[in-house]
Amino acid sequence: MMGKDIFECGFNAWLAMGILSIGLPLVAVLLLLAIAAFGRYVLTGRWSTRMGVR
């Protein structure tokens, strides 16, 4: 693919670029949401009551 014009790429290359351009930001957002939910879960102290600490 080096040295080729972008319009000379095949369908598989376009498909891969489309999946990466949509999939990577989606995975990043989901990961951030999961981290935020876990942080909120820990900060509210719910995890300590289930572990029998409190």
PDB file of N, CA, C and O in Angstrom:
ATOM      1  N   MET A   1       0.824  -1.185   0.000  1.00  0.00           N
ATOM      2  CA  MET A   1       0.000   0.000   0.000  1.00  0.00           C
ATOM      3  C   MET A   1       0.876   1.260   0.000  1.00  0.00           C
ATOM      4  O   MET A   1       0.368   2.356  -0.236  1.00  0.00           O
ATOM      5  N   MET A   2       2.138   1.126   0.252  1.00  0.00           N
ATOM      6  CA  MET A   2       3.027   2.281   0.248  1.00  0.00           C
ATOM      7  C   MET A   2       3.198   2.781  -1.181  1.00  0.00           C
ATOM      8  O   MET A   2       3.433   1.997  -2.101  1.00  0.00           O
ATOM      9  N   GLY A   3       3.079   4.083  -1.354  1.00  0.00           N
ATOM     10  CA  GLY A   3       3.284   4.663  -2.664  1.00  0.00           C
ATOM     11  C   GLY A   3       2.055   4.681  -3.538  1.00  0.00           C
ATOM     12  O   GLY A   3       2.081   5.264  -4.623  1.00  0.00           O
ATOM     13  N   LYS A   4       0.982   4.062  -3.099  1.00  0.00           N
ATOM     14  CA  LYS A   4      -0.242   4.066  -3.884  1.00  0.00           C
ATOM     15  C   LYS A   4      -1.110   5.258  -3.501  1.00  0.00           C
ATOM     16  O   LYS A   4      -1.039   5.767  -2.382  1.00  0.00           O
ATOM     17  N   ASP A   5      -1.907   5.676  -4.428  1.00  0.00           N
ATOM     18  CA  ASP A   5      -2.904   6.690  -4.127  1.00  0.00           C
ATOM     19  C   ASP A   5      -4.008   6.054  -3.286  1.00  0.00           C
ATOM     20  O   ASP A   5      -4.252   4.851  -3.386  1.00  0.00           O
ATOM     21  N   ILE A   6      -4.669   6.853  -2.466  1.00  0.00           N
ATOM     22  CA  ILE A   6      -5.679   6.280  -1.569  1.00  0.00           C
ATOM     23  C   ILE A   6      -6.853   5.692  -2.355  1.00  0.00           C
ATOM     24  O   ILE A   6      -7.521   4.776  -1.875  1.00  0.00           O
ATOM     25  N   PHE A   7      -7.107   6.214  -3.558  1.00  0.00           N
ATOM     26  CA  PHE A   7      -8.227   5.708  -4.348  1.00  0.00           C
ATOM     27  C   PHE A   7      -7.899   4.394  -5.047  1.00  0.00           C
ATOM     28  O   PHE A   7      -8.793   3.755  -5.601  1.00  0.00           O
ATOM     29  N   GLU A   8      -6.641   3.981  -5.030  1.00  0.00           N
ATOM     30  CA  GLU A   8      -6.252   2.714  -5.636  1.00  0.00           C
ATOM     31  C   GLU A   8      -6.338   1.561  -4.646  1.00  0.00           C
ATOM     32  O   GLU A   8      -6.072   0.414  -5.006  1.00  0.00           O
ATOM     33  N   CYS A   9      -6.705   1.852  -3.414  1.00  0.00           N
ATOM     34  CA  CYS A   9      -6.820   0.793  -2.414  1.00  0.00           C
ATOM     35  C   CYS A   9      -8.016  -0.088  -2.733  1.00  0.00           C
ATOM     36  O   CYS A   9      -9.015   0.372  -3.288  1.00  0.00           O
ATOM     37  N   GLY A  10      -7.902  -1.341  -2.380  1.00  0.00           N
ATOM     38  CA  GLY A  10      -8.991  -2.271  -2.601  1.00  0.00           C
ATOM     39  C   GLY A  10     -10.081  -2.135  -1.554  1.00  0.00           C
ATOM     40  O   GLY A  10      -9.990  -1.334  -0.624  1.00  0.00           O
ATOM     41  N   PHE A  11     -11.117  -2.947  -1.736  1.00  0.00           N
ATOM     42  CA  PHE A  11     -12.256  -2.907  -0.819  1.00  0.00           C
ATOM     43  C   PHE A  11     -11.849  -3.302   0.592  1.00  0.00           C
ATOM     44  O   PHE A  11     -12.341  -2.730   1.564  1.00  0.00           O
ATOM     45  N   ASN A  12     -10.951  -4.279   0.709  1.00  0.00           N
ATOM     46  CA  ASN A  12     -10.517  -4.710   2.043  1.00  0.00           C
ATOM     47  C   ASN A  12      -9.811  -3.589   2.793  1.00  0.00           C
ATOM     48  O   ASN A  12      -9.985  -3.449   4.004  1.00  0.00           O
ATOM     49  N   ALA A  13      -9.026  -2.798   2.095  1.00  0.00           N
ATOM     50  CA  ALA A  13      -8.339  -1.677   2.737  1.00  0.00           C
ATOM     51  C   ALA A  13      -9.341  -0.627   3.195  1.00  0.00           C
ATOM     52  O   ALA A  13      -9.219  -0.086   4.295  1.00  0.00           O
ATOM     53  N   TRP A  14     -10.331  -0.338   2.358  1.00  0.00           N
ATOM     54  CA  TRP A  14     -11.368   0.623   2.748  1.00  0.00           C
ATOM     55  C   TRP A  14     -12.158   0.103   3.939  1.00  0.00           C
ATOM     56  O   TRP A  14     -12.483   0.860   4.854  1.00  0.00           O
ATOM     57  N   LEU A  15     -12.464  -1.181   3.927  1.00  0.00           N
ATOM     58  CA  LEU A  15     -13.214  -1.785   5.035  1.00  0.00           C
ATOM     59  C   LEU A  15     -12.409  -1.712   6.326  1.00  0.00           C
ATOM     60  O   LEU A  15     -12.951  -1.381   7.381  1.00  0.00           O
ATOM     61  N   ALA A  16     -11.129  -2.018   6.247  1.00  0.00           N
ATOM     62  CA  ALA A  16     -10.276  -1.956   7.435  1.00  0.00           C
ATOM     63  C   ALA A  16     -10.173  -0.529   7.960  1.00  0.00           C
ATOM     64  O   ALA A  16     -10.219  -0.310   9.171  1.00  0.00           O
ATOM     65  N   MET A  17     -10.034   0.436   7.067  1.00  0.00           N
ATOM     66  CA  MET A  17      -9.951   1.833   7.503  1.00  0.00           C
ATOM     67  C   MET A  17     -11.259   2.278   8.140  1.00  0.00           C
ATOM     68  O   MET A  17     -11.253   3.023   9.119  1.00  0.00           O
ATOM     69  N   GLY A  18     -12.377   1.826   7.589  1.00  0.00           N
ATOM     70  CA  GLY A  18     -13.677   2.183   8.161  1.00  0.00           C
ATOM     71  C   GLY A  18     -13.883   1.573   9.529  1.00  0.00           C
ATOM     72  O   GLY A  18     -14.381   2.231  10.442  1.00  0.00           O
ATOM     73  N   ILE A  19     -13.502   0.317   9.673  1.00  0.00           N
ATOM     74  CA  ILE A  19     -13.650  -0.356  10.971  1.00  0.00           C
ATOM     75  C   ILE A  19     -12.761   0.314  12.012  1.00  0.00           C
ATOM     76  O   ILE A  19     -13.185   0.525  13.148  1.00  0.00           O
ATOM     77  N   LEU A  20     -11.530   0.649  11.632  1.00  0.00           N
ATOM     78  CA  LEU A  20     -10.620   1.296  12.577  1.00  0.00           C
ATOM     79  C   LEU A  20     -11.099   2.693  12.948  1.00  0.00           C
ATOM     80  O   LEU A  20     -11.007   3.094  14.108  1.00  0.00           O
ATOM     81  N   SER A  21     -11.608   3.433  11.971  1.00  0.00           N
ATOM     82  CA  SER A  21     -12.016   4.806  12.262  1.00  0.00           C
ATOM     83  C   SER A  21     -13.273   4.853  13.119  1.00  0.00           C
ATOM     84  O   SER A  21     -13.489   5.828  13.839  1.00  0.00           O
ATOM     85  N   ILE A  22     -14.101   3.820  13.057  1.00  0.00           N
ATOM     86  CA  ILE A  22     -15.309   3.769  13.889  1.00  0.00           C
ATOM     87  C   ILE A  22     -15.047   2.988  15.166  1.00  0.00           C
ATOM     88  O   ILE A  22     -15.496   3.384  16.242  1.00  0.00           O
ATOM     89  N   GLY A  23     -14.330   1.893  15.057  1.00  0.00           N
ATOM     90  CA  GLY A  23     -14.151   0.995  16.192  1.00  0.00           C
ATOM     91  C   GLY A  23     -13.228   1.513  17.272  1.00  0.00           C
ATOM     92  O   GLY A  23     -13.515   1.340  18.457  1.00  0.00           O
ATOM     93  N   LEU A  24     -12.132   2.141  16.901  1.00  0.00           N
ATOM     94  CA  LEU A  24     -11.181   2.606  17.913  1.00  0.00           C
ATOM     95  C   LEU A  24     -11.762   3.681  18.832  1.00  0.00           C
ATOM     96  O   LEU A  24     -11.606   3.570  20.048  1.00  0.00           O
ATOM     97  N   PRO A  25     -12.424   4.714  18.309  1.00  0.00           N
ATOM     98  CA  PRO A  25     -13.036   5.685  19.229  1.00  0.00           C
ATOM     99  C   PRO A  25     -14.131   5.064  20.084  1.00  0.00           C
ATOM    100  O   PRO A  25     -14.297   5.437  21.245  1.00  0.00           O
ATOM    101  N   LEU A  26     -14.878   4.120  19.522  1.00  0.00           N
ATOM    102  CA  LEU A  26     -15.939   3.462  20.285  1.00  0.00           C
ATOM    103  C   LEU A  26     -15.358   2.666  21.447  1.00  0.00           C
ATOM    104  O   LEU A  26     -15.882   2.715  22.559  1.00  0.00           O
ATOM    105  N   VAL A  27     -14.285   1.939  21.195  1.00  0.00           N
ATOM    106  CA  VAL A  27     -13.624   1.175  22.254  1.00  0.00           C
ATOM    107  C   VAL A  27     -13.049   2.116  23.309  1.00  0.00           C
ATOM    108  O   VAL A  27     -13.119   1.823  24.502  1.00  0.00           O
ATOM    109  N   ALA A  28     -12.487   3.236  22.883  1.00  0.00           N
ATOM    110  CA  ALA A  28     -11.925   4.200  23.833  1.00  0.00           C
ATOM    111  C   ALA A  28     -13.007   4.780  24.736  1.00  0.00           C
ATOM    112  O   ALA A  28     -12.798   4.925  25.941  1.00  0.00           O
ATOM    113  N   VAL A  29     -14.167   5.115  24.161  1.00  0.00           N
ATOM    114  CA  VAL A  29     -15.270   5.662  24.957  1.00  0.00           C
ATOM    115  C   VAL A  29     -15.791   4.622  25.931  1.00  0.00           C
ATOM    116  O   VAL A  29     -16.048   4.939  27.093  1.00  0.00           O
ATOM    117  N   LEU A  30     -15.950   3.386  25.479  1.00  0.00           N
ATOM    118  CA  LEU A  30     -16.433   2.330  26.369  1.00  0.00           C
ATOM    119  C   LEU A  30     -15.448   2.069  27.502  1.00  0.00           C
ATOM    120  O   LEU A  30     -15.856   1.828  28.639  1.00  0.00           O
ATOM    121  N   LEU A  31     -14.162   2.117  27.198  1.00  0.00           N
ATOM    122  CA  LEU A  31     -13.145   1.916  28.230  1.00  0.00           C
ATOM    123  C   LEU A  31     -13.184   3.042  29.262  1.00  0.00           C
ATOM    124  O   LEU A  31     -13.081   2.787  30.462  1.00  0.00           O
ATOM    125  N   LEU A  32     -13.333   4.278  28.803  1.00  0.00           N
ATOM    126  CA  LEU A  32     -13.428   5.403  29.733  1.00  0.00           C
ATOM    127  C   LEU A  32     -14.674   5.302  30.605  1.00  0.00           C
ATOM    128  O   LEU A  32     -14.622   5.602  31.798  1.00  0.00           O
ATOM    129  N   LEU A  33     -15.794   4.881  30.017  1.00  0.00           N
ATOM    130  CA  LEU A  33     -17.021   4.716  30.798  1.00  0.00           C
ATOM    131  C   LEU A  33     -16.866   3.619  31.840  1.00  0.00           C
ATOM    132  O   LEU A  33     -17.347   3.757  32.965  1.00  0.00           O
ATOM    133  N   ALA A  34     -16.198   2.531  31.471  1.00  0.00           N
ATOM    134  CA  ALA A  34     -15.986   1.440  32.423  1.00  0.00           C
ATOM    135  C   ALA A  34     -15.088   1.892  33.574  1.00  0.00           C
ATOM    136  O   ALA A  34     -15.343   1.550  34.729  1.00  0.00           O
ATOM    137  N   ILE A  35     -14.045   2.654  33.267  1.00  0.00           N
ATOM    138  CA  ILE A  35     -13.154   3.158  34.314  1.00  0.00           C
ATOM    139  C   ILE A  35     -13.900   4.127  35.224  1.00  0.00           C
ATOM    140  O   ILE A  35     -13.725   4.095  36.442  1.00  0.00           O
ATOM    141  N   ALA A  36     -14.734   4.990  34.637  1.00  0.00           N
ATOM    142  CA  ALA A  36     -15.498   5.948  35.437  1.00  0.00           C
ATOM    143  C   ALA A  36     -16.495   5.230  36.336  1.00  0.00           C
ATOM    144  O   ALA A  36     -16.664   5.602  37.497  1.00  0.00           O
ATOM    145  N   ALA A  37     -17.157   4.201  35.806  1.00  0.00           N
ATOM    146  CA  ALA A  37     -18.120   3.452  36.613  1.00  0.00           C
ATOM    147  C   ALA A  37     -17.417   2.718  37.747  1.00  0.00           C
ATOM    148  O   ALA A  37     -17.927   2.674  38.866  1.00  0.00           O
ATOM    149  N   PHE A  38     -16.262   2.147  37.471  1.00  0.00           N
ATOM    150  CA  PHE A  38     -15.515   1.444  38.514  1.00  0.00           C
ATOM    151  C   PHE A  38     -15.027   2.421  39.582  1.00  0.00           C
ATOM    152  O   PHE A  38     -15.080   2.115  40.773  1.00  0.00           O
ATOM    153  N   GLY A  39     -14.553   3.592  39.162  1.00  0.00           N
ATOM    154  CA  GLY A  39     -14.113   4.598  40.118  1.00  0.00           C
ATOM    155  C   GLY A  39     -15.247   5.084  40.994  1.00  0.00           C
ATOM    156  O   GLY A  39     -15.066   5.290  42.194  1.00  0.00           O
ATOM    157  N   ARG A  40     -16.405   5.268  40.406  1.00  0.00           N
ATOM    158  CA  ARG A  40     -17.568   5.692  41.191  1.00  0.00           C
ATOM    159  C   ARG A  40     -17.984   4.593  42.162  1.00  0.00           C
ATOM    160  O   ARG A  40     -18.357   4.867  43.303  1.00  0.00           O
ATOM    161  N   TYR A  41     -17.918   3.369  41.707  1.00  0.00           N
ATOM    162  CA  TYR A  41     -18.265   2.216  42.546  1.00  0.00           C
ATOM    163  C   TYR A  41     -17.334   2.123  43.750  1.00  0.00           C
ATOM    164  O   TYR A  41     -17.777   1.841  44.864  1.00  0.00           O
ATOM    165  N   VAL A  42     -16.045   2.359  43.523  1.00  0.00           N
ATOM    166  CA  VAL A  42     -15.067   2.296  44.612  1.00  0.00           C
ATOM    167  C   VAL A  42     -15.225   3.489  45.552  1.00  0.00           C
ATOM    168  O   VAL A  42     -15.167   3.335  46.771  1.00  0.00           O
ATOM    169  N   LEU A  43     -15.424   4.681  44.981  1.00  0.00           N
ATOM    170  CA  LEU A  43     -15.503   5.890  45.805  1.00  0.00           C
ATOM    171  C   LEU A  43     -16.763   5.942  46.664  1.00  0.00           C
ATOM    172  O   LEU A  43     -16.750   6.560  47.729  1.00  0.00           O
ATOM    173  N   THR A  44     -17.841   5.312  46.228  1.00  0.00           N
ATOM    174  CA  THR A  44     -19.059   5.314  47.035  1.00  0.00           C
ATOM    175  C   THR A  44     -18.944   4.363  48.205  1.00  0.00           C
ATOM    176  O   THR A  44     -19.754   4.436  49.129  1.00  0.00           O
ATOM    177  N   GLY A  45     -17.961   3.468  48.198  1.00  0.00           N
ATOM    178  CA  GLY A  45     -17.734   2.573  49.323  1.00  0.00           C
ATOM    179  C   GLY A  45     -18.591   1.330  49.314  1.00  0.00           C
ATOM    180  O   GLY A  45     -18.633   0.609  50.310  1.00  0.00           O
ATOM    181  N   ARG A  46     -19.279   1.056  48.213  1.00  0.00           N
ATOM    182  CA  ARG A  46     -20.133  -0.140  48.165  1.00  0.00           C
ATOM    183  C   ARG A  46     -19.321  -1.423  48.185  1.00  0.00           C
ATOM    184  O   ARG A  46     -19.765  -2.449  48.700  1.00  0.00           O
ATOM    185  N   TRP A  47     -18.116  -1.350  47.613  1.00  0.00           N
ATOM    186  CA  TRP A  47     -17.297  -2.569  47.537  1.00  0.00           C
ATOM    187  C   TRP A  47     -16.852  -3.015  48.923  1.00  0.00           C
ATOM    188  O   TRP A  47     -16.696  -4.213  49.159  1.00  0.00           O
ATOM    189  N   SER A  48     -16.642  -2.071  49.852  1.00  0.00           N
ATOM    190  CA  SER A  48     -16.137  -2.446  51.171  1.00  0.00           C
ATOM    191  C   SER A  48     -17.214  -3.130  52.008  1.00  0.00           C
ATOM    192  O   SER A  48     -16.893  -3.968  52.850  1.00  0.00           O
ATOM    193  N   THR A  49     -18.493  -2.787  51.793  1.00  0.00           N
ATOM    194  CA  THR A  49     -19.550  -3.428  52.577  1.00  0.00           C
ATOM    195  C   THR A  49     -19.747  -4.872  52.126  1.00  0.00           C
ATOM    196  O   THR A  49     -20.091  -5.740  52.928  1.00  0.00           O
ATOM    197  N   ARG A  50     -19.529  -5.119  50.845  1.00  0.00           N
ATOM    198  CA  ARG A  50     -19.686  -6.491  50.350  1.00  0.00           C
ATOM    199  C   ARG A  50     -18.530  -7.381  50.782  1.00  0.00           C
ATOM    200  O   ARG A  50     -18.694  -8.592  50.934  1.00  0.00           O
ATOM    201  N   MET A  51     -17.371  -6.783  50.978  1.00  0.00           N
ATOM    202  CA  MET A  51     -16.205  -7.567  51.381  1.00  0.00           C
ATOM    203  C   MET A  51     -16.227  -7.872  52.877  1.00  0.00           C
ATOM    204  O   MET A  51     -15.395  -8.634  53.369  1.00  0.00           O
ATOM    205  N   GLY A  52     -17.165  -7.285  53.593  1.00  0.00           N
ATOM    206  CA  GLY A  52     -17.257  -7.540  55.017  1.00  0.00           C
ATOM    207  C   GLY A  52     -16.339  -6.678  55.850  1.00  0.00           C
ATOM    208  O   GLY A  52     -16.088  -6.992  57.013  1.00  0.00           O
ATOM    209  N   VAL A  53     -15.827  -5.586  55.278  1.00  0.00           N
ATOM    210  CA  VAL A  53     -14.927  -4.706  56.024  1.00  0.00           C
ATOM    211  C   VAL A  53     -15.727  -3.827  56.974  1.00  0.00           C
ATOM    212  O   VAL A  53     -15.326  -3.615  58.118  1.00  0.00           O
ATOM    213  N   ARG A  54     -16.859  -3.316  56.499  1.00  0.00           N
ATOM    214  CA  ARG A  54     -17.683  -2.454  57.350  1.00  0.00           C
ATOM    215  C   ARG A  54     -18.837  -3.224  57.935  1.00  0.00           C
ATOM    216  O   ARG A  54     -19.640  -2.663  58.679  1.00  0.00           O
TER     217      ARG A  54
END
